[in-house]
Amino acid sequence: MKEVVIVGGLRTPFIKAWTLFNFIPAQELGRVVVSELLQRLELDPAQVDEVIFGNIVTPAEAANIARVIALMGGLPAHVPAYTISRNCASGVESIAHAYYMIQRGEAEIVIAGGVESMSNIPLIYQKETAEIFTALSRAKSLKQRLQAFLKSRPRHFFRPVIGLQQGLTDGYCGLNMGETAEVLAREWVITRQQQDKFAFTSHQRAAAAAEAGKLREEIVPVYVPPDYEAVLDDNGIRKGQSLEALAELKPAFDSCHGTVTAGNASQITDGAAAVVVMSAEKARALGYESLGSIRTYAYAALKPTRMGLGPALAIPKALEKAKLQFTDIQLWEINEAFAAQVLAVEKALNSKRFAQEYLGRDEVVGEIDDEMLNVNGGAIALGHPVGASATRLVITLLREMQRRNLQLGLVSMCVGGGQGAAMILERLTR
């Protein structure tokens, strides 16, 4: 088996939707990280064998957005690229694809990442409205245009479908992602206070990481027109966040009995992230120092109504593939789609009932040390640009493992549609 390593990784600042990156398309965010990675690593673009990007809502003007990003980012025309989509796991799926290609000898150097511009998810007009516009475009006379226009009604123009809302609603069970978090909160008896405390900790840790300069190490500046001022930091971190302020927020998905709020859920965000993946042999030949190697990865699935429990299935599967014990993992990153969801995953991993019912085993998987989980904050504070988040987790984990001189770490995330993903990363300690 070839050893597959990550030699570099960067991301843009994660920016709240409809703010600083409101007019920057996803392909431009991707271009920024790819171009900067190539420059910082002094990597000849012609040596790259493939570019793979995860993305959920592809801009109409950038079909196969990975290819557009590759060309905009300075890759020569002969370097192929493709886009993948596994919802929230897309940014780690791209890395898994890179790993697989290198293992099979199909590539030596792959740029893998993810991107999302949630600001630019479109409003969608009804089919009737589209038919009116089609008739107008085909009309050859004033009379025909008038006939087409007279078929229009106010509802055709003032009641569009909100694309973001539609995208965050499960296409099978009909629940939106927040409602699935409410399901877990009830089933696992997770209180509003516990969720708010988790969210508070996320902001505290992210603020501390930003203050210490840790986040700047993984961020590439983005210059925003028209003045091209540099955006250097995530803008979702609330340094003055208090439990009292969180407690005042109203439930967002169940107004009568809900506990999930805008404050204890991830933020809607724009951003991109990418890593350079190589065979260890190629990295040594080119003189690169590895951030870490990819030990293994795993995916799992369950009912979409319990979407958030996906990591509790994927984590033991990945550990089994890697022939590791739960206690071997020294640092954890679990995507904070919702506080209730991460807390439910923690409870499930330490539940004998869950182990028996879902995993067919008698012993619990294990108990995560909260001091080793999301130590620099998570998506509740930093944001969750869906296609990019999983790549960000990998970058954040590897850099923190390097700071602490740790050997084994694990990233995991729930996946819309009722799935979970996990990837185990390893580095040589000194």
C-alpha positions in Angstrom: 0.0 0.0 0.0 1.3 3.4 -0.9 1.5 6.0 1.8 -0.5 9.1 0.9 0.3 12.4 2.5 -1.0 15.9 2.7 1.8 18.5 2.2 -0.2 21.7 2.4 -3.6 23.1 3.0 -5.3 26.5 3.0 -8.7 28.0 3.2 -10.3 31.4 2.7 -11.8 33.2 5.7 -15.2 31.7 6.4 -17.6 34.6 5.9 -21.3 34.9 6.9 -23.5 34.7 3.9 -24.7 38.0 2.3 -21.9 40.0 3.9 -18.3 40.5 2.7 -18.3 37.7 0.1 -21.8 38.5 -1.2 -20.7 39.3 -4.7 -17.8 36.8 -5.0 -18.8 33.7 -6.9 -17.8 30.2 -5.6 -15.3 29.7 -8.4 -13.4 32.8 -7.4 -13.1 31.6 -3.8 -11.8 28.3 -5.1 -9.3 30.1 -7.4 -7.9 32.0 -4.5 -7.0 28.9 -2.4 -5.6 26.9 -5.4 -3.5 29.7 -6.7 -2.1 30.5 -3.2 -1.4 26.8 -2.5 0.7 26.5 -5.7 2.6 29.7 -4.9 3.4 28.9 -1.2 4.5 25.4 -2.0 6.3 26.5 -5.1 4.7 23.6 -6.9 4.9 23.5 -10.7 1.2 23.4 -11.8 2.1 21.2 -14.7 3.1 18.4 -12.3 -0.5 18.2 -10.8 -2.3 15.1 -12.1 -5.9 16.0 -11.1 -8.0 18.6 -9.3 -11.0 17.5 -7.3 -13.5 19.8 -5.6 -16.6 19.2 -3.6 -19.5 21.5 -4.1 -23.2 21.3 -3.5 -24.9 24.2 -5.3 -23.0 24.6 -8.5 -23.3 28.0 -10.1 -25.0 27.8 -13.5 -22.1 29.7 -15.1 -19.5 27.3 -13.6 -20.6 23.7 -14.5 -18.0 21.2 -13.2 -16.7 24.0 -11.0 -13.5 22.0 -10.2 -12.4 22.5 -13.8 -13.2 26.2 -13.8 -11.3 26.6 -10.5 -8.3 24.7 -11.8 -8.0 26.8 -15.0 -8.6 30.1 -13.1 -6.1 29.0 -10.4 -3.3 28.6 -12.9 -3.4 24.9 -13.8 -2.5 24.2 -17.4 -5.2 23.0 -19.7 -3.9 19.4 -19.8 -4.7 18.9 -16.0 -8.1 17.3 -15.7 -10.6 18.1 -12.9 -13.9 16.9 -11.6 -16.5 17.9 -9.1 -18.1 15.7 -6.5 -21.0 16.1 -4.1 -21.8 14.2 -0.9 -23.4 17.2 0.9 -21.5 18.1 4.1 -18.8 15.4 3.5 -17.9 16.7 0.0 -14.7 18.4 1.2 -13.4 15.1 2.7 -14.8 13.0 -0.2 -12.5 15.0 -2.6 -9.5 14.0 -0.4 -10.6 10.4 -0.2 -10.8 10.4 -4.0 -7.3 11.8 -4.2 -6.1 9.1 -1.8 -7.8 6.4 -3.9 -6.2 7.6 -7.2 -2.8 7.7 -5.7 -3.2 4.3 -4.1 -4.1 2.9 -7.5 -1.1 4.5 -9.2 -3.4 6.8 -11.3 -1.9 10.0 -9.9 1.0 11.3 -7.8 -0.1 14.8 -7.1 -3.8 15.8 -6.6 -5.3 19.1 -5.4 -8.5 18.3 -3.4 -10.9 20.7 -1.7 -14.3 22.1 -1.4 -16.1 25.4 -2.0 -19.5 26.9 -1.4 -21.0 30.4 -1.9 -24.2 30.2 0.1 -24.8 33.9 -0.6 -25.3 33.0 -4.3 -27.8 30.1 -4.0 -30.5 31.4 -6.3 -34.2 32.0 -5.9 -36.1 29.6 -8.1 -39.2 30.6 -10.1 -42.1 28.3 -10.6 -42.4 26.2 -13.7 -45.4 28.4 -14.8 -43.1 31.5 -14.7 -40.5 29.8 -16.7 -43.1 28.9 -19.3 -44.1 32.5 -19.6 -40.5 33.6 -20.1 -40.1 30.9 -22.7 -43.2 32.1 -24.6 -41.9 35.7 -24.5 -38.5 34.7 -25.9 -40.2 32.7 -28.7 -42.7 35.4 -29.6 -42.1 36.9 -33.0 -44.7 39.6 -33.0 -45.9 42.3 -30.6 -49.3 40.4 -30.4 -47.6 37.2 -29.4 -45.5 38.9 -26.8 -48.6 40.6 -25.4 -50.5 37.3 -25.3 -47.7 35.7 -23.4 -47.3 38.6 -20.9 -51.1 38.7 -20.2 -50.9 35.1 -18.9 -48.6 36.3 -16.1 -49.9 36.9 -12.5 -48.2 38.5 -9.5 -47.7 35.1 -8.0 -45.5 34.2 -10.8 -43.0 36.9 -9.9 -43.4 37.4 -6.1 -43.4 33.8 -4.8 -40.1 32.2 -5.8 -38.8 29.1 -4.1 -35.9 29.9 -1.8 -33.1 27.7 -3.1 -31.2 27.7 0.2 -34.3 26.5 2.1 -35.0 23.9 -0.5 -31.4 22.7 -0.4 -31.4 22.3 3.4 -34.6 20.2 3.3 -34.3 16.5 2.9 -35.6 15.4 -0.5 -36.9 12.1 0.9 -38.2 12.6 4.4 -39.2 16.2 4.0 -37.6 17.5 7.2 -35.1 20.3 7.1 -31.8 19.9 8.7 -32.8 21.8 11.8 -35.8 19.6 12.3 -33.6 16.5 12.2 -31.5 18.1 15.0 -34.7 18.6 17.0 -35.4 14.8 16.5 -32.0 14.0 18.1 -32.4 16.5 20.9 -35.7 14.8 21.9 -34.4 11.2 21.5 -31.2 11.8 23.4 -32.7 14.1 26.0 -30.4 17.0 25.1 -31.5 20.2 26.8 -31.5 23.8 25.5 -29.0 24.7 28.2 -26.6 21.9 27.1 -26.8 23.1 23.5 -26.3 26.7 24.4 -23.3 25.8 26.6 -21.8 23.8 23.7 -22.3 26.8 21.3 -20.8 29.2 23.9 -17.7 27.0 24.2 -17.3 26.9 20.4 -17.2 30.7 20.2 -14.8 30.9 23.2 -12.4 28.4 21.7 -12.6 30.0 18.2 -12.0 33.5 19.6 -9.0 32.2 21.6 -7.6 30.5 18.5 -8.0 33.6 16.4 -6.4 35.7 19.2 -3.4 33.3 19.3 -3.0 33.5 15.5 -3.8 29.9 14.9 -6.5 30.5 12.4 -4.4 32.9 10.4 -2.0 30.1 9.8 -4.6 28.3 7.7 -6.2 31.3 6.0 -5.3 33.0 2.8 -6.5 36.6 2.4 -9.2 37.4 -0.1 -9.2 40.9 -1.7 -12.8 42.1 -2.1 -13.8 44.5 -4.8 -14.4 47.4 -5.4 -11.7 48.6 -3.1 -9.9 45.3 -2.9 -9.4 45.5 0.9 -8.0 42.3 2.3 -10.3 40.0 4.3 -8.1 38.1 6.7 -10.4 36.7 9.4 -13.6 34.7 9.8 -16.4 37.0 10.7 -18.8 34.7 12.5 -16.9 34.4 15.7 -18.7 36.3 18.5 -15.9 37.2 21.0 -18.4 38.7 23.4 -20.9 35.8 23.2 -22.7 35.1 26.5 -24.9 32.3 27.7 -27.5 34.9 28.6 -27.7 36.2 25.0 -27.9 32.6 23.7 -30.8 31.9 26.1 -32.8 34.8 24.7 -33.0 33.4 21.2 -36.2 31.8 20.0 -36.4 28.2 18.7 -35.8 28.3 14.9 -37.6 25.1 13.8 -40.2 24.3 16.4 -41.7 27.4 18.0 -43.6 25.5 20.7 -41.2 22.9 22.0 -38.0 23.4 20.1 -34.5 23.8 21.5 -32.5 24.4 18.3 -31.8 28.1 17.7 -29.8 30.2 15.3 -27.3 30.5 18.2 -26.6 26.8 18.7 -26.6 25.9 15.0 -23.9 26.4 12.4 -23.9 29.6 10.4 -24.7 30.0 6.7 -21.4 30.8 5.2 -19.2 31.4 2.1 -15.8 29.9 1.8 -13.3 27.5 0.1 -10.5 25.2 1.3 -8.0 22.9 -0.5 -5.1 20.6 0.2 -2.3 19.2 -1.9 -2.2 15.4 -1.7 0.8 13.4 -2.8 2.3 9.9 -2.6 4.9 10.0 0.2 7.5 9.0 -2.3 6.7 11.9 -4.6 6.7 14.3 -1.6 10.1 13.2 -0.6 11.5 13.5 -4.1 10.2 17.1 -4.3 11.5 18.0 -0.9 8.1 18.5 0.8 7.5 17.9 4.5 4.3 16.1 5.2 1.6 17.6 7.4 0.2 14.1 7.9 -0.8 11.0 6.1 -4.3 9.6 5.4 -4.7 6.4 7.4 -8.2 5.5 6.2 -11.7 6.8 5.7 -15.3 5.4 6.0 -18.9 6.3 5.2 -22.1 5.1 6.8 -25.8 5.7 6.4 -29.0 5.6 8.4 -32.5 7.1 8.2 -32.5 10.7 7.0 -34.7 11.7 9.9 -31.7 11.0 12.2 -29.1 12.5 9.8 -27.0 13.9 12.6 -26.1 10.5 14.0 -24.0 9.6 11.0 -20.6 10.1 12.6 -21.5 7.6 15.4 -21.7 5.0 12.6 -18.8 6.2 10.5 -16.3 6.6 13.3 -16.3 2.9 14.5 -16.2 1.8 10.9 -13.1 3.9 10.2 -11.4 2.7 13.4 -12.1 -1.0 12.4 -10.7 -0.4 8.9 -7.6 1.2 10.4 -7.3 -1.6 13.1 -7.2 1.1 15.8 -8.9 1.4 19.2 -11.1 4.3 20.1 -8.5 5.4 22.7 -5.8 5.6 20.0 -7.3 8.8 18.7 -5.7 11.8 20.4 -7.5 14.7 18.7 -11.0 15.0 17.3 -12.8 17.3 14.9 -16.6 16.7 14.5 -18.4 19.2 12.3 -20.8 21.3 14.4 -23.8 21.3 12.1 -25.9 21.7 15.3 -24.9 21.5 19.0 -27.6 19.0 19.5 -26.2 16.8 16.7 -22.6 16.7 18.1 -23.9 16.1 21.6 -26.1 13.2 20.3 -23.1 11.7 18.6 -21.1 11.8 21.8 -23.9 10.2 23.7 -24.4 7.5 21.0 -20.8 6.6 21.0 -20.9 6.0 24.7 -24.3 4.2 24.6 -24.6 0.4 25.0 -28.1 0.6 23.5 -26.8 2.4 20.4 -24.0 -0.1 20.1 -26.3 -3.1 20.2 -29.1 -1.6 18.0 -27.0 0.1 15.3 -23.6 -1.6 15.4 -24.4 -5.1 16.5 -21.9 -5.0 19.3 -22.2 -5.3 23.1 -19.6 -2.7 24.2 -19.8 1.0 23.7 -17.6 2.6 21.1 -16.0 5.1 23.6 -16.3 8.4 25.3 -14.7 11.5 23.7 -12.7 13.8 25.9 -14.4 17.2 25.4 -11.0 18.8 25.9 -9.7 17.1 22.8 -12.8 17.8 20.6 -13.0 20.9 18.3 -10.3 22.6 20.4 -10.3 25.7 18.1 -14.0 26.0 17.9 -16.2 24.7 15.1 -18.9 25.5 12.6 -21.2 27.1 15.2 -18.6 29.9 15.5 -16.7 29.6 12.2 -19.5 28.8 9.9 -20.4 25.9 7.6 -19.9 26.5 3.8 -21.2 23.1 3.0 -18.9 22.0 0.3 -15.8 23.3 2.0 -16.3 22.5 5.7 -14.9 19.0 5.7 -11.7 20.1 4.0 -11.4 22.8 6.7 -11.7 20.2 9.4 -8.7 18.2 7.9 -6.5 21.3 7.7 -7.4 22.5 11.2 -6.8 19.0 12.7 -3.5 18.5 11.0 -2.1 21.9 12.1 -3.2 21.3 15.7 -1.7 17.8 15.7 1.5 19.4 14.6 1.4 22.0 17.4 0.8 19.4 20.0 3.1 16.7 18.4 0.3 14.2 18.3 0.2 11.1 16.1 -3.5 10.2 15.4 -6.5 12.4 14.8 -10.0 11.9 13.4 -12.4 14.2 11.5 -16.0 13.3 11.1 -19.2 14.9 10.0 -22.9 14.2 9.6 -24.2 14.3 6.0 -27.5 15.5 4.8 -29.7 12.7 3.6 -28.8 10.4 6.5 -25.1 9.6 6.2 -21.9 10.0 8.1 -18.2 10.3 7.1 -14.9 9.9 9.0 -11.3 10.1 8.1 -8.3 9.1 10.3 -5.1 11.2 9.8 -1.7 10.2 11.1 1.6 12.0 11.4 5.1 11.0 12.6 5.8 12.4 16.0 9.2 13.6 17.1 
